[in-house]
Amino acid sequence: LDMDLSPGVDYNAVQTAAFAKLNALGLRDAATADYVMFLFPPGISPYIAYAYINSWASFYSDTWGGSVSAHMHEVGHNFGLA
């Protein structure tokens, strides 16, 4: 992303920029990608990980992107499990 990614940056702004970048690449929704995982650099997100219910996107902080249990938990949200 073409933006400041230093610790303390608003994670919502980073998320918005990430979605905009995907849109520019033609990946707009679940019709073009089954699942998209975003990985925040250290110090950006206040959360370990989060995902939206019935969505195709999930977000992970730093090394949590490599956690199988975090993936399972967040993908569960993507599949509609609250």
Residue, then its C-alpha position, 0 to 999 in steps of 0.5 A: l500500500d502506498m501509505d504510512l504503515s508505522p505503528g499507531v496509524d489508524y487501522n480503519a484507514v489501512q483497511t480502507a486502502a487495502f480494499a481500494k487496492l483490491n478493487a483496483l486489481g479487480l478483486r471486488d467481492a466473493a465472486t472474484a475471490d473465495y477468501v482474502m487474508f490481510l496481514f497488518p504490520p506490527g502496531i497497526s491493529p488493536y486486535i489480534a485478528y478480526a473478520y466480518i460475518n458472512s464476508w470474504a475478508s479477514f485481518y490479522s496482526d503481525t505474526w498472528g497471520g501464521s496462526v492456524s487457530a486464528h485462521m480457523h476462528e476468523v474463517g468461522h466468522n466468514f462462514g457465518l458463525a458468530 
